[in-house]
Amino acid sequence: SKPDLQLDYGMVKKEFTKAKGSTPQDLRKVIIAIRSAKLPDPEQYGNAGSFFKNPLVDRTIFSCIRVEYPDVPFYPDAGNQMKIPAAWLIEKSGWKGKRIGNVGTWPSQPLVLVNYDGATGQEIYDFSQKILEDVDRIFGVILEREVNVI
C-alpha cells in the first residue's frame, strides 16, 4: 500500500511536488534540503537549533492578537488553545536577523540563536531573555526556551 505522507507543513508540499517525490525517502530529502537552506551550518556558527517552543495561547489572547495581526499563522490545539509559531512572534517583535555583540537570530530563521564569535553562555541567555521580554510586552505571550539551560 502507498504510504500516508504528511505534506501539509510549510513549503514541504511545494518542494515535494517540484522534486517529483513519491516515497518517504524522497520526503526526507526534501525536508533536509528545506532545513539546510533555512538553518546555519553548525560547523560555521554555533547554534542549538530551535531555541524556543511554539507557544499555546488561549483563544481570548489569540483573538486579541488576530485583531491587530490578521495574518497571524496558527494551528488549533486540543481544548481551548491555539499554537502560534514562535518564529513569527519573534520576527514581529523586531528580532529577526538582529545581532547584539556576538549573539544574534539567524536572518532566515529567527527561532535559531547564533553564536557568531565566542559569545558566552550568559550573553546567549541574556539575548534570549530580551526576546522573551519583548514578545511578552508586545503580544502578552510567554515564550518558553526549548534548550536546556545549565
Secondary structure as a PSIPRED ss2 file (coil, helix, strand):
# PSIPRED VFORMAT (PSIPRED V4.0)

   1 S C   1.000  0.000  0.000
   2 K C   1.000  0.000  0.000
   3 P C   1.000  0.000  0.000
   4 D C   1.000  0.000  0.000
   5 L C   1.000  0.000  0.000
   6 Q C   1.000  0.000  0.000
   7 L C   1.000  0.000  0.000
   8 D C   1.000  0.000  0.000
   9 Y C   1.000  0.000  0.000
  10 G C   1.000  0.000  0.000
  11 M C   1.000  0.000  0.000
  12 V H   0.000  1.000  0.000
  13 K H   0.000  1.000  0.000
  14 K H   0.000  1.000  0.000
  15 E H   0.000  1.000  0.000
  16 F H   0.000  1.000  0.000
  17 T H   0.000  1.000  0.000
  18 K H   0.000  1.000  0.000
  19 A C   1.000  0.000  0.000
  20 K C   1.000  0.000  0.000
  21 G C   1.000  0.000  0.000
  22 S C   1.000  0.000  0.000
  23 T C   1.000  0.000  0.000
  24 P H   0.000  1.000  0.000
  25 Q H   0.000  1.000  0.000
  26 D H   0.000  1.000  0.000
  27 L H   0.000  1.000  0.000
  28 R H   0.000  1.000  0.000
  29 K H   0.000  1.000  0.000
  30 V H   0.000  1.000  0.000
  31 I H   0.000  1.000  0.000
  32 I H   0.000  1.000  0.000
  33 A H   0.000  1.000  0.000
  34 I H   0.000  1.000  0.000
  35 R H   0.000  1.000  0.000
  36 S H   0.000  1.000  0.000
  37 A H   0.000  1.000  0.000
  38 K H   0.000  1.000  0.000
  39 L C   1.000  0.000  0.000
  40 P C   1.000  0.000  0.000
  41 D C   1.000  0.000  0.000
  42 P C   1.000  0.000  0.000
  43 E C   1.000  0.000  0.000
  44 Q C   1.000  0.000  0.000
  45 Y C   1.000  0.000  0.000
  46 G E   0.000  0.000  1.000
  47 N E   0.000  0.000  1.000
  48 A E   0.000  0.000  1.000
  49 G E   0.000  0.000  1.000
  50 S E   0.000  0.000  1.000
  51 F C   1.000  0.000  0.000
  52 F E   0.000  0.000  1.000
  53 K C   1.000  0.000  0.000
  54 N C   1.000  0.000  0.000
  55 P C   1.000  0.000  0.000
  56 L E   0.000  0.000  1.000
  57 V E   0.000  0.000  1.000
  58 D E   0.000  0.000  1.000
  59 R H   0.000  1.000  0.000
  60 T H   0.000  1.000  0.000
  61 I H   0.000  1.000  0.000
  62 F H   0.000  1.000  0.000
  63 S H   0.000  1.000  0.000
  64 C H   0.000  1.000  0.000
  65 I H   0.000  1.000  0.000
  66 R H   0.000  1.000  0.000
  67 V H   0.000  1.000  0.000
  68 E H   0.000  1.000  0.000
  69 Y C   1.000  0.000  0.000
  70 P C   1.000  0.000  0.000
  71 D C   1.000  0.000  0.000
  72 V C   1.000  0.000  0.000
  73 P C   1.000  0.000  0.000
  74 F C   1.000  0.000  0.000
  75 Y E   0.000  0.000  1.000
  76 P E   0.000  0.000  1.000
  77 D C   1.000  0.000  0.000
  78 A C   1.000  0.000  0.000
  79 G C   1.000  0.000  0.000
  80 N C   1.000  0.000  0.000
  81 Q E   0.000  0.000  1.000
  82 M E   0.000  0.000  1.000
  83 K E   0.000  0.000  1.000
  84 I C   1.000  0.000  0.000
  85 P C   1.000  0.000  0.000
  86 A H   0.000  1.000  0.000
  87 A H   0.000  1.000  0.000
  88 W H   0.000  1.000  0.000
  89 L H   0.000  1.000  0.000
  90 I H   0.000  1.000  0.000
  91 E H   0.000  1.000  0.000
  92 K H   0.000  1.000  0.000
  93 S C   1.000  0.000  0.000
  94 G C   1.000  0.000  0.000
  95 W C   1.000  0.000  0.000
  96 K C   1.000  0.000  0.000
  97 G C   1.000  0.000  0.000
  98 K C   1.000  0.000  0.000
  99 R E   0.000  0.000  1.000
 100 I E   0.000  0.000  1.000
 101 G C   1.000  0.000  0.000
 102 N C   1.000  0.000  0.000
 103 V E   0.000  0.000  1.000
 104 G E   0.000  0.000  1.000
 105 T E   0.000  0.000  1.000
 106 W E   0.000  0.000  1.000
 107 P C   1.000  0.000  0.000
 108 S C   1.000  0.000  0.000
 109 Q E   0.000  0.000  1.000
 110 P E   0.000  0.000  1.000
 111 L E   0.000  0.000  1.000
 112 V E   0.000  0.000  1.000
 113 L E   0.000  0.000  1.000
 114 V E   0.000  0.000  1.000
 115 N E   0.000  0.000  1.000
 116 Y C   1.000  0.000  0.000
 117 D C   1.000  0.000  0.000
 118 G C   1.000  0.000  0.000
 119 A C   1.000  0.000  0.000
 120 T C   1.000  0.000  0.000
 121 G H   0.000  1.000  0.000
 122 Q H   0.000  1.000  0.000
 123 E H   0.000  1.000  0.000
 124 I H   0.000  1.000  0.000
 125 Y H   0.000  1.000  0.000
 126 D H   0.000  1.000  0.000
 127 F H   0.000  1.000  0.000
 128 S H   0.000  1.000  0.000
 129 Q H   0.000  1.000  0.000
 130 K H   0.000  1.000  0.000
 131 I H   0.000  1.000  0.000
 132 L H   0.000  1.000  0.000
 133 E H   0.000  1.000  0.000
 134 D H   0.000  1.000  0.000
 135 V H   0.000  1.000  0.000
 136 D H   0.000  1.000  0.000
 137 R H   0.000  1.000  0.000
 138 I H   0.000  1.000  0.000
 139 F H   0.000  1.000  0.000
 140 G C   1.000  0.000  0.000
 141 V C   1.000  0.000  0.000
 142 I C   1.000  0.000  0.000
 143 L C   1.000  0.000  0.000
 144 E C   1.000  0.000  0.000
 145 R E   0.000  0.000  1.000
 146 E C   1.000  0.000  0.000
 147 V C   1.000  0.000  0.000
 148 N C   1.000  0.000  0.000
 149 V C   1.000  0.000  0.000
 150 I C   1.000  0.000  0.000
